[in-house]
Amino acid sequence: MTKAYLGVTTIAAVALVAASYVTNAFAEDFGRYAVDDRRSGYTYMEPETKAIQDDDFENPAMIWVEDGEQLWSAVDGNANKSCMSCHKDAGDSMKGVAAAYPKYDPKIKKLKNLEQQINTCRTERMQAKPWKYESNQLLAMTIYVRHQSRGMPVNVSIDDEAAPFFAKGKAFYYERRGQLDMACKHCHEDNAGNMARANRLSQGQINGFPTYRLKWQKVGSVHRRFRGCNKNIRANALGYGADEYVNLELYVAWRGRGLPVETPAVRN
């Protein structure tokens, strides 16, 4: 009886040590792509996909970075200005900026995401036409601005004036909708790491957006991804830039607080 008990105890101890080793090994493998219990979508990708993102010469989204750099200095609008006219070198002026969006704008008394801020600069400062959501120009400029913060931690504010919009975004995240009667949390909290058909579900972090999706064969905004998720559960997709999506964007960005900005990331 004693020998049997000791045997079970020893096996249990070995199993515990092994589990601890595996956990530590995974944590080490995740490196900067994990903070506490928060994991970037990068950690769920196959090695081949990670390799595409890791090499700027292989990453197809770097074309949009280059396009954004050209647009940065391009004069447009009746004010005869470019982004550079006000903000000078993007490497200095835009460093860390994107990591804090969406943020509360007192002028409109609600949240504004980076795409909307870019268009505000165009209409108010450059006196130019706003770029359409998902247009190559807006995607390129958004990617270029966010790229200046690559490697910096996501750090959005959810206090003070932003608090009620954060609460709305959180409520949206947990609200069941569509014919499948599902919420965001059913995939990205309850089943992160599990397979959905041929794809592995992630935590749904957005620190790499706009991102290049192999499925799309181009880059796309986080609102395109939100709309796609809504369609997947047979729910009505809202319009690009909808208040509900901007609120959700703040909540999901907060879920990934501390994770590095990866723009432009590569995903399945």
C-alpha positions in Angstrom: 0.0 0.0 0.0 2.8 2.4 0.9 4.7 1.6 -2.3 1.6 2.1 -4.4 0.9 5.4 -2.7 4.4 6.6 -3.2 4.3 5.6 -6.8 1.1 7.6 -7.4 2.6 10.6 -5.6 5.8 10.4 -7.6 3.9 10.2 -10.9 1.8 13.2 -9.9 4.9 15.2 -9.0 6.6 14.3 -12.3 3.5 15.3 -14.2 3.3 18.6 -12.3 6.9 19.4 -13.1 6.4 18.4 -16.7 3.3 20.7 -17.0 5.3 23.5 -15.5 8.1 22.9 -17.9 5.8 23.0 -20.9 4.1 26.2 -19.6 7.4 27.9 -19.2 8.6 26.7 -22.6 5.5 28.1 -24.3 5.9 31.4 -22.5 9.5 31.5 -23.6 8.5 30.7 -27.2 5.9 33.5 -27.2 8.5 36.1 -26.1 7.3 39.6 -26.6 4.1 38.4 -28.3 2.6 37.5 -24.9 1.9 39.7 -21.9 0.4 37.9 -18.9 -2.5 35.8 -20.3 -2.8 37.9 -23.4 -1.4 36.5 -26.7 -1.0 38.0 -30.1 -2.5 36.3 -33.0 1.1 35.8 -34.1 1.4 33.0 -31.5 -1.3 31.0 -33.2 0.1 31.1 -36.7 2.0 28.4 -38.4 5.8 28.8 -38.7 5.5 29.5 -42.4 3.1 32.4 -41.8 5.2 33.8 -39.0 8.2 33.7 -41.3 6.4 35.9 -43.8 5.7 38.5 -41.2 9.2 38.4 -39.7 10.9 39.3 -43.0 10.1 42.7 -44.3 11.3 41.7 -47.7 8.8 38.8 -47.7 5.9 40.6 -46.0 3.6 41.7 -48.8 2.0 44.4 -46.7 5.3 46.4 -46.7 4.1 47.6 -50.1 1.4 49.6 -48.3 4.0 51.0 -45.9 5.9 52.3 -48.9 2.8 53.7 -50.5 1.9 55.4 -47.2 5.4 57.0 -47.0 4.8 58.5 -50.5 1.3 59.8 -49.5 2.8 61.3 -46.3 4.7 63.9 -48.4 2.2 64.3 -51.2 0.5 67.7 -51.3 -3.3 67.5 -51.7 -6.3 69.8 -51.1 -7.1 73.5 -51.3 -4.7 74.3 -48.4 -1.8 73.0 -50.5 -0.5 70.9 -47.7 0.7 67.4 -47.0 0.9 65.4 -43.8 4.5 66.4 -43.6 3.6 70.1 -43.7 2.3 69.8 -40.1 3.8 66.6 -38.7 7.3 66.7 -40.3 9.2 63.4 -40.0 6.7 60.6 -39.3 9.4 58.5 -37.6 9.5 61.2 -34.9 6.0 62.7 -34.8 4.0 59.5 -35.2 6.0 57.3 -32.9 3.7 55.9 -30.2 0.6 57.8 -31.6 -1.2 54.8 -33.1 -0.7 52.7 -29.9 -3.2 55.0 -28.1 -6.1 54.8 -30.6 -9.1 54.8 -30.5 -9.3 57.8 -28.2 -12.0 60.3 -27.1 -12.4 63.4 -29.2 -14.0 66.3 -27.3 -15.0 68.0 -30.5 -17.3 65.2 -31.6 -17.9 64.0 -28.0 -17.2 60.3 -28.9 -14.4 58.0 -29.8 -12.3 58.5 -32.9 -10.1 55.8 -34.4 -6.9 56.3 -36.4 -8.6 56.1 -39.8 -11.1 58.8 -38.8 -8.3 61.0 -37.4 -6.5 60.8 -40.7 -9.6 61.9 -42.6 -10.1 64.7 -40.1 -6.7 66.0 -40.9 -7.4 65.8 -44.6 -10.7 67.7 -44.4 -9.9 70.3 -41.8 -6.2 71.0 -42.3 -5.6 70.0 -45.9 -9.0 70.9 -47.2 -9.0 67.7 -49.1 -11.6 65.0 -49.7 -11.7 62.2 -47.1 -10.5 58.9 -48.2 -13.0 56.1 -48.4 -12.8 53.3 -45.8 -10.8 50.3 -47.2 -9.4 52.4 -50.0 -5.8 51.8 -50.9 -5.0 55.4 -49.8 -6.5 55.2 -46.3 -5.2 51.7 -45.7 -1.7 52.8 -46.8 -1.7 55.9 -44.6 -3.1 54.0 -41.6 -0.5 51.3 -42.0 2.3 53.8 -42.4 1.3 55.7 -39.3 0.9 52.6 -37.2 4.1 51.2 -38.5 6.0 54.1 -36.8 4.8 52.5 -33.5 5.9 48.9 -34.4 7.1 47.1 -31.3 5.6 49.6 -28.9 2.9 48.4 -26.4 -0.7 49.0 -27.1 -1.7 51.6 -24.5 -5.3 52.9 -24.9 -7.1 55.0 -22.3 -10.4 53.7 -21.0 -10.9 56.3 -18.2 -12.7 59.6 -17.9 -14.6 60.6 -21.1 -13.6 57.3 -22.8 -15.2 55.2 -20.0 -18.8 55.0 -21.3 -17.7 54.2 -24.8 -15.4 51.5 -23.4 -18.4 50.1 -21.5 -20.5 50.0 -24.8 -17.7 48.2 -26.6 -17.4 45.6 -23.8 -21.2 45.1 -23.9 -21.0 44.6 -27.7 -18.3 42.0 -27.3 -20.4 39.9 -24.9 -23.7 40.4 -26.7 -25.1 37.4 -28.5 -26.3 38.2 -32.1 -27.1 36.6 -35.4 -28.7 33.4 -36.4 -25.9 31.5 -34.6 -26.7 33.4 -31.4 -23.0 33.9 -30.7 -20.9 36.7 -29.1 -17.2 37.6 -29.8 -16.3 35.9 -26.5 -17.5 32.5 -27.7 -14.7 32.2 -30.2 -12.0 34.4 -28.7 -12.3 33.6 -25.0 -14.0 30.3 -24.7 -12.3 28.6 -27.7 -9.0 30.4 -28.3 -6.6 27.7 -29.5 -9.3 25.4 -30.8 -9.9 24.7 -34.5 -12.8 26.2 -36.5 -12.7 24.3 -39.7 -9.2 24.7 -41.0 -8.3 27.7 -38.9 -7.1 27.9 -35.3 -9.0 30.5 -33.3 -7.0 33.1 -31.6 -7.8 35.6 -28.8 -8.9 38.0 -31.5 -6.2 40.6 -30.6 -6.0 43.6 -33.0 -2.5 44.8 -32.4 -1.4 43.9 -35.9 -4.2 45.7 -37.9 -4.4 46.8 -40.6 -3.1 43.4 -41.4 -2.4 41.3 -44.5 -4.7 38.3 -44.5 -3.7 35.4 -46.8 -7.4 34.8 -47.2 -7.9 38.3 -48.6 -4.7 38.4 -50.5 -4.4 42.1 -49.4 -4.5 44.2 -46.3 -7.6 45.1 -44.5 -8.8 47.2 -41.5 -10.0 45.9 -38.2 -13.5 47.0 -39.2 -13.4 44.7 -42.2 -12.6 41.9 -39.7 -15.4 42.9 -37.4 -17.8 42.8 -40.4 -16.5 39.4 -41.4 -17.0 38.0 -37.9 -20.6 39.4 -37.9 -21.3 37.7 -41.2 -19.8 34.4 -40.1 -22.4 34.2 -37.3 -25.2 35.3 -39.6 -25.5 38.7 -38.1 -26.0 42.1 -39.8 -22.6 43.7 -40.5 -22.5 47.4 -39.6 -21.0 50.1 -41.8 -17.3 50.9 -41.7 -16.6 53.5 -39.0 -19.8 52.8 -37.2 -19.8 54.0 -33.6 -20.5 50.5 -32.4 -17.3 49.2 -34.1 -15.2 52.1 -32.9 -16.4 51.4 -29.3 -15.6 47.7 -29.9 -12.2 48.6 -31.2 -11.4 50.4 -28.0 -12.5 47.4 -25.9 -10.6 44.9 -28.0 -7.5 47.1 -28.0 -7.6 47.2 -24.2 -7.9 43.4 -24.1 -4.5 43.4 -25.9 -2.9 46.1 -23.7 0.8 45.7 -23.5 1.1 43.6 -26.7 3.4 45.1 -29.3 2.0 47.0 -32.3 2.8 44.6 -35.2 1.5 46.6 -38.2 1.6 45.3 -40.8 1.0 41.8 -39.4 0.3 38.7 -41.5 -2.5 36.4 -40.6 -4.4 33.5 -42.2 
